[in-house]
């Protein structure tokens, strides 16, 4: 016996050249775990079906009650509210495709990879992004679709592909109005870019206090307390709330396309320096190992889908469907300092304007602001890593802080498959 507590996240899986949007509580015959975002738990012909996508983009947690009932939910807080203790909550592992009862995992056959030239990989990335966006357009129809623009390469790449397939595509940009400060570099570049691409731009600007009002929602929906992911989640929550307000009376939930995940796929991160302190530092390990850890760690945060879902906006991360192609990039290419702009030139060419290629890399959390953007704001208000950890614990009824270190360990959620009983 099992029970689903609360809603699961909307599915935008990608398998065998089709978008899979099956409701997450309905059986979906699948040959393998999907790329993109997908999670489900349902009763099928052979018993219980449990599926989670290859990267673990959509979340699925479980706990067993003392009476033996098995509970599933997309958020740990739903299981806590249903009477489970936090220490009894587990994540379903990524790349799970349990299709029978008792559980039997579907293993995806992986053919040996033949090394390909980077240009050939780039061509495959572009082809699959085009096919995915075309399929999305057919699936979504007249649904309002936004692309989140930060003025960086990742979001611009999604914008130039999506505008080819999604008529009526709109752009949306976040900025922080902190004590009347000037517009951020992200906002200025996004406005120029939207005009050049012919996309109407919605500008969402929040005061410091308005942004921090979203913090508890981000901690609950983002399922993470680590500063980088919380700060990114705050930006997404601001975008989500703004989009939702524009479509409060619509029958179909709006969709937001994001450029997330590309940084992990290319290990394209750097630390931030504020007030002589270093933030968002990464371990000093060989780049292939670092990339592998970053990609595995995508399952242990819901900084994108979670905050958007909280306001009824469906987030789609197109780079998640081309992960296999990115992972096929040779180590020699990954070692190049300019690997991202070099690859983007092969994938998107001059569809991305030169000023975007030439712009120094910035983070959405910082936004190209001298005051540090969201990161600087949180530090100014005393909301550091320790405070975020304590608040997450309080929101989930956790009294023993050691539980958090067991819940996310090595950058991943504590995961296991539950033992299932007979068909119900």
C-alpha positions as CSV (number, residue, x, y, z in Angstrom):
1,X,0.0,0.0,0.0
2,X,1.3,3.5,-0.8
3,X,-0.1,7.0,-0.8
4,X,1.0,10.1,-2.6
5,X,1.1,13.2,-0.3
6,X,0.7,16.5,-2.1
7,X,1.4,17.2,-5.7
8,X,4.4,16.0,-7.6
9,X,6.2,18.4,-10.0
10,X,4.9,18.7,-13.6
11,X,6.7,16.3,-16.0
12,X,8.7,17.5,-19.0
13,X,10.6,14.3,-19.8
14,X,12.3,13.5,-23.1
15,X,12.6,10.0,-24.3
16,X,12.6,8.4,-27.8
17,X,12.2,11.8,-29.4
18,X,9.0,12.8,-27.6
19,X,8.1,15.0,-24.6
20,X,6.6,13.0,-21.8
21,X,4.1,15.1,-19.7
22,X,2.2,12.2,-18.2
23,X,0.7,13.3,-14.8
24,X,3.1,12.0,-12.2
25,X,0.4,9.9,-10.4
26,X,-0.5,8.1,-13.6
27,X,1.2,5.0,-15.1
28,X,3.5,5.8,-18.1
29,X,5.0,2.9,-20.1
30,X,8.7,3.9,-20.5
31,X,11.6,2.0,-22.1
32,X,14.1,3.8,-19.9
33,X,14.4,6.6,-17.4
34,X,13.7,9.9,-19.3
35,X,16.1,12.8,-19.8
36,X,14.7,16.2,-18.8
37,X,12.5,16.5,-15.7
38,X,10.3,13.5,-14.8
39,X,9.2,11.7,-11.6
40,X,6.2,9.5,-11.0
41,X,4.7,7.0,-8.6
42,X,1.7,5.1,-9.8
43,X,-0.1,1.8,-9.9
44,X,0.6,0.0,-13.2
45,X,-0.3,-3.3,-14.8
46,X,2.7,-5.0,-13.0
47,X,2.2,-3.2,-9.7
48,X,3.9,-0.1,-8.4
49,X,5.8,2.1,-10.9
50,X,8.5,4.4,-9.6
51,X,10.4,6.6,-12.0
52,X,12.9,9.4,-11.6
53,X,14.8,11.1,-14.4
54,X,18.4,10.5,-15.2
55,X,19.7,13.7,-13.4
56,X,17.1,13.7,-10.7
57,X,15.7,17.0,-11.8
58,X,12.2,16.3,-10.5
59,X,12.2,15.2,-6.8
60,X,10.6,12.2,-5.2
61,X,10.9,11.3,-1.5
62,X,9.4,8.5,0.6
63,X,9.0,7.4,4.2
64,X,7.2,4.5,5.8
65,X,4.8,5.0,8.6
66,X,4.7,2.9,11.7
67,X,1.5,1.2,10.4
68,X,3.4,0.1,7.3
69,X,1.9,2.6,4.9
70,X,4.4,3.9,2.3
71,X,4.2,7.6,1.7
72,X,5.6,9.4,-1.4
73,X,6.0,13.2,-1.9
74,X,7.9,15.8,-3.9
75,X,8.9,17.7,-0.8
76,X,10.1,16.4,2.6
77,X,7.9,18.9,4.4
78,X,4.8,17.0,3.0
79,X,6.0,13.8,4.6
80,X,6.7,15.6,7.9
81,X,3.2,17.1,7.8
82,X,1.8,13.6,7.2
83,X,3.5,12.4,10.4
84,X,6.8,11.1,9.3
85,X,10.0,12.0,11.1
86,X,12.6,13.8,9.0
87,X,15.3,11.2,9.8
88,X,13.0,8.5,8.2
89,X,12.8,10.3,4.8
90,X,14.7,9.0,1.8
91,X,15.0,10.2,-1.8
92,X,14.3,7.8,-4.7
93,X,17.6,7.6,-6.5
94,X,18.0,9.4,-9.9
95,X,17.8,7.2,-13.0
96,X,15.3,4.9,-11.3
97,X,12.8,3.0,-13.4
98,X,11.0,0.5,-11.2
99,X,8.3,-1.1,-13.4
100,X,7.2,-4.1,-11.3
101,X,6.2,-5.3,-7.9
102,X,8.3,-6.5,-6.1
103,X,10.8,-3.9,-7.4
104,X,12.9,-4.6,-10.5
105,X,14.9,-1.9,-12.0
106,X,14.9,-1.4,-15.7
107,X,18.5,-1.1,-16.9
108,X,19.2,1.1,-19.9
109,X,21.5,-0.5,-22.4
110,X,24.4,1.8,-23.0
111,X,26.3,1.3,-26.2
112,X,30.1,1.9,-26.1
113,X,30.7,5.5,-27.1
114,X,32.9,6.3,-30.0
115,X,34.9,9.5,-29.5
116,X,33.4,12.3,-31.7
117,X,34.9,15.6,-32.8
118,X,33.7,18.5,-30.7
119,X,32.0,20.1,-33.7
120,X,29.9,16.9,-34.2
121,X,28.9,16.9,-30.5
122,X,27.9,20.6,-30.9
123,X,25.8,19.7,-33.9
124,X,24.0,17.0,-31.9
125,X,23.4,19.4,-29.0
126,X,21.8,21.9,-31.4
127,X,19.7,19.3,-33.2
128,X,18.3,17.9,-30.0
129,X,17.6,21.3,-28.5
130,X,15.7,22.2,-31.6
131,X,13.7,18.9,-31.6
132,X,12.9,19.3,-27.9
133,X,11.7,22.9,-28.3
134,X,9.6,22.0,-31.4
135,X,8.0,19.2,-29.4
136,X,7.4,21.6,-26.5
137,X,5.6,24.0,-28.8
138,X,3.3,21.2,-30.0
139,X,2.6,20.1,-26.4
140,X,2.0,23.6,-25.0
141,X,-0.1,25.2,-27.7
142,X,-1.2,28.7,-26.7
143,X,0.3,28.4,-23.1
144,X,2.2,31.6,-22.2
145,X,5.9,30.7,-22.3
146,X,8.7,32.9,-20.9
147,X,12.5,32.6,-21.2
148,X,14.4,33.8,-18.2
149,X,17.1,36.2,-19.5
150,X,20.2,37.1,-17.4
151,X,22.2,38.3,-20.4
152,X,24.6,35.3,-20.1
153,X,25.4,32.7,-22.7
154,X,23.3,29.9,-21.2
155,X,20.0,31.7,-21.1
156,X,20.7,33.4,-24.4
157,X,21.3,30.0,-26.0
158,X,17.9,28.8,-24.9
159,X,16.3,32.0,-26.1
160,X,17.7,31.8,-29.6
161,X,16.5,28.2,-30.0
162,X,13.1,28.6,-28.3
163,X,12.1,31.7,-30.4
164,X,12.4,29.6,-33.5
165,X,9.8,27.2,-32.3
166,X,7.6,28.9,-29.8
167,X,5.5,31.7,-31.2
168,X,4.6,34.3,-28.7
169,X,7.7,33.6,-26.6
170,X,8.4,36.3,-24.0
171,X,11.4,37.2,-22.0
172,X,11.6,37.9,-18.3
173,X,14.3,39.6,-16.3
174,X,15.0,39.9,-12.5
175,X,16.6,42.8,-10.8
176,X,17.1,43.8,-7.2
177,X,16.1,47.4,-6.1
178,X,18.3,47.8,-3.1
179,X,18.1,51.3,-1.7
180,X,17.4,52.8,-5.1
181,X,20.5,51.4,-6.7
182,X,21.0,51.5,-10.5
183,X,19.9,48.6,-12.8
184,X,22.2,45.7,-12.7
185,X,24.4,44.6,-15.6
186,X,22.2,41.6,-16.0
187,X,19.1,43.7,-16.4
188,X,20.7,46.1,-18.9
189,X,22.1,43.3,-21.0
190,X,18.8,41.3,-20.9
191,X,16.9,44.4,-22.1
192,X,19.2,44.9,-25.0
193,X,19.1,41.3,-25.9
194,X,15.4,41.0,-25.7
195,X,15.1,43.9,-28.1
196,X,17.6,42.4,-30.5
197,X,15.8,39.0,-30.5
198,X,12.4,40.6,-30.9
199,X,11.1,39.3,-27.6
200,X,8.8,41.4,-25.3
201,X,10.5,41.8,-22.0
202,X,8.8,41.6,-18.6
203,X,10.9,43.4,-15.9
204,X,10.5,42.0,-12.4
205,X,12.1,44.2,-9.8
206,X,11.9,43.5,-6.0
207,X,13.1,45.5,-3.0
208,X,15.4,43.8,-0.6
209,X,12.6,43.2,1.9
210,X,10.2,41.8,-0.8
211,X,12.9,39.4,-1.9
212,X,13.7,38.1,1.6
213,X,10.0,37.5,2.2
214,X,10.4,34.6,-0.2
215,X,13.1,32.9,1.8
216,X,11.0,30.4,3.7
217,X,9.3,29.3,0.5
218,X,12.7,28.8,-1.2
219,X,14.0,26.7,1.7
220,X,10.9,24.5,1.7
221,X,10.5,24.2,-2.1
222,X,14.2,24.2,-3.0
223,X,14.9,21.4,-0.5
224,X,18.3,22.8,0.3
225,X,20.0,25.2,2.7
226,X,23.3,25.7,1.0
227,X,23.9,29.4,0.1
228,X,24.5,29.1,-3.6
229,X,21.3,27.2,-4.2
230,X,19.2,29.3,-1.9
231,X,20.4,32.5,-3.5
232,X,19.6,31.1,-7.0
233,X,16.3,30.0,-5.7
234,X,15.4,33.5,-4.5
235,X,16.0,34.8,-8.0
236,X,13.7,32.1,-9.4
237,X,11.1,32.7,-6.8
238,X,11.0,36.4,-7.7
239,X,10.6,35.5,-11.4
240,X,7.9,32.9,-10.6
241,X,5.9,35.3,-8.5
242,X,6.0,38.0,-11.1
243,X,5.0,35.7,-13.9
244,X,2.2,34.2,-11.8
245,X,0.8,37.6,-11.1
246,X,0.5,38.3,-14.8
247,X,-1.5,35.1,-15.4
248,X,-3.5,34.7,-12.2
249,X,-6.8,34.2,-14.2
250,X,-5.3,31.9,-16.9
251,X,-6.6,28.3,-17.1
252,X,-3.2,26.9,-18.1
253,X,-0.2,27.3,-15.9
254,X,2.5,29.4,-17.6
255,X,5.9,28.0,-18.5
256,X,9.4,29.4,-17.8
257,X,12.4,28.2,-19.8
258,X,15.7,28.5,-17.9
259,X,19.4,28.2,-18.9
260,X,20.2,26.2,-15.7
261,X,22.4,23.1,-15.8
262,X,24.9,24.2,-18.5
263,X,27.3,25.4,-15.8
264,X,27.4,22.0,-14.2
265,X,27.8,20.3,-17.6
266,X,30.9,22.3,-18.4
267,X,32.1,22.8,-14.8
268,X,31.9,26.5,-15.5
269,X,31.9,28.0,-12.0
270,X,34.1,30.4,-10.0
271,X,34.1,31.6,-6.5
272,X,32.8,35.1,-5.5
273,X,34.7,37.6,-3.4
274,X,32.8,40.0,-1.1
275,X,34.4,41.9,1.7
276,X,37.6,39.9,1.5
277,X,35.6,36.7,2.0
278,X,35.2,33.9,-0.5
279,X,31.8,32.4,-1.3
280,X,30.7,29.5,-3.6
281,X,34.1,27.9,-3.5
282,X,34.6,24.5,-5.1
283,X,37.0,21.8,-4.3
284,X,40.4,21.8,-6.1
285,X,40.2,18.5,-8.0
286,X,40.8,17.6,-11.6
287,X,38.2,19.1,-13.9
288,X,36.6,15.8,-15.1
289,X,36.1,14.8,-11.4
290,X,34.7,18.2,-10.6
291,X,32.3,18.1,-13.5
292,X,31.1,14.6,-12.6
293,X,30.5,15.7,-9.0
294,X,28.6,18.8,-10.1
295,X,26.4,16.8,-12.4
296,X,25.7,14.2,-9.8
297,X,24.9,17.0,-7.4
298,X,22.1,18.3,-9.5
299,X,19.7,15.9,-7.9
300,X,20.2,17.4,-4.4
301,X,18.7,20.8,-5.0
302,X,15.4,22.1,-6.4
303,X,16.5,25.7,-6.9
304,X,14.7,25.9,-10.3
305,X,11.6,23.7,-10.4
306,X,10.7,24.1,-6.7
307,X,10.4,27.9,-6.4
308,X,8.6,28.1,-9.8
309,X,6.2,25.4,-8.8
310,X,5.4,27.2,-5.6
311,X,3.7,30.0,-7.6
312,X,2.1,27.7,-10.2
313,X,4.7,28.2,-12.9
314,X,6.1,25.2,-14.7
315,X,9.9,25.4,-15.1
316,X,11.6,23.7,-18.1
317,X,15.4,23.2,-18.3
318,X,16.2,22.3,-21.9
319,X,19.9,21.6,-21.2
320,X,18.8,18.6,-19.1
321,X,17.8,16.7,-22.3
322,X,21.3,17.0,-23.9
323,X,23.3,15.9,-20.9
324,X,24.7,12.8,-22.7
325,X,26.1,15.0,-25.5
326,X,27.8,17.3,-23.0
327,X,29.2,14.4,-21.1
328,X,30.8,13.1,-24.3
329,X,33.0,16.2,-24.6
330,X,36.6,15.1,-24.4
331,X,38.8,16.0,-21.4
332,X,41.1,18.1,-23.6
333,X,38.2,20.3,-24.5
334,X,37.1,20.7,-20.9
335,X,40.6,21.9,-20.0
336,X,40.2,25.0,-22.2
337,X,39.6,28.2,-20.3
338,X,37.2,29.4,-23.0
339,X,35.3,26.1,-23.4
340,X,31.9,27.6,-22.9
341,X,32.0,30.4,-25.4
342,X,33.9,28.1,-27.8
343,X,31.2,25.5,-27.6
344,X,28.4,28.1,-27.8
345,X,29.8,29.5,-31.0
346,X,29.6,26.0,-32.5
347,X,26.0,25.3,-31.2
348,X,24.4,28.8,-31.6
349,X,26.8,30.7,-33.9
350,X,26.1,34.3,-34.5
351,X,22.5,33.9,-33.4
352,X,24.0,35.0,-30.0
353,X,25.1,38.6,-30.3
354,X,28.8,39.4,-30.0
355,X,28.3,41.5,-26.9
356,X,26.9,38.4,-25.0
357,X,30.0,36.4,-26.1
358,X,32.3,39.3,-24.9
359,X,30.5,39.9,-21.6
360,X,32.4,38.6,-18.5
361,X,30.7,35.8,-16.7
362,X,28.3,36.8,-14.0
363,X,26.0,34.9,-11.7
364,X,22.2,35.5,-11.6
365,X,22.6,35.8,-7.8
366,X,25.1,38.6,-8.2
367,X,23.8,40.1,-11.4
368,X,26.9,42.0,-12.3
369,X,26.3,44.3,-9.3
370,X,29.1,45.9,-7.2
371,X,26.9,45.4,-4.1
372,X,26.9,41.6,-4.6
373,X,23.3,41.3,-5.6
374,X,21.3,38.7,-3.7
375,X,24.5,37.3,-2.1
376,X,25.5,40.7,-0.8
377,X,22.0,41.4,0.4
378,X,21.8,38.2,2.5
379,X,25.2,38.8,4.0
380,X,24.2,42.4,4.8
381,X,21.2,41.1,6.7
382,X,23.2,38.4,8.5
383,X,21.7,35.5,6.5
384,X,24.8,33.4,6.1
385,X,25.2,29.7,5.6
386,X,24.7,28.9,9.3
387,X,21.5,31.0,9.4
388,X,20.1,29.2,6.3
389,X,20.9,25.8,7.8
390,X,19.2,26.7,11.1
391,X,16.1,28.1,9.3
392,X,15.8,25.0,7.1
393,X,15.9,22.8,10.2
394,X,13.3,24.8,12.0
395,X,10.9,24.7,9.0
396,X,11.2,20.9,8.9
397,X,10.9,20.4,12.6
398,X,14.5,19.2,13.0
399,X,16.0,19.5,16.4
400,X,19.2,17.5,15.7
401,X,21.4,19.5,13.2
402,X,23.4,16.3,12.5
403,X,20.4,15.0,10.5
404,X,21.1,17.6,7.8
405,X,24.6,16.3,7.2
406,X,23.1,12.8,6.7
407,X,20.3,14.1,4.5
408,X,22.6,15.8,2.0
409,X,26.0,14.1,2.1
410,X,28.7,14.5,-0.5
411,X,26.4,16.8,-2.4
412,X,23.6,14.2,-2.8
413,X,20.4,13.3,-1.0
414,X,20.3,10.2,1.1
415,X,18.7,7.8,-1.3
416,X,17.3,4.3,-1.4
417,X,14.5,2.3,-3.0
418,X,11.7,1.3,-0.7
419,X,10.7,-2.4,-0.3
420,X,7.4,-2.8,-1.9
421,X,4.7,-5.3,-1.0
422,X,2.2,-7.0,-3.2
423,X,-0.1,-5.2,-5.7
424,X,-2.8,-3.1,-4.1
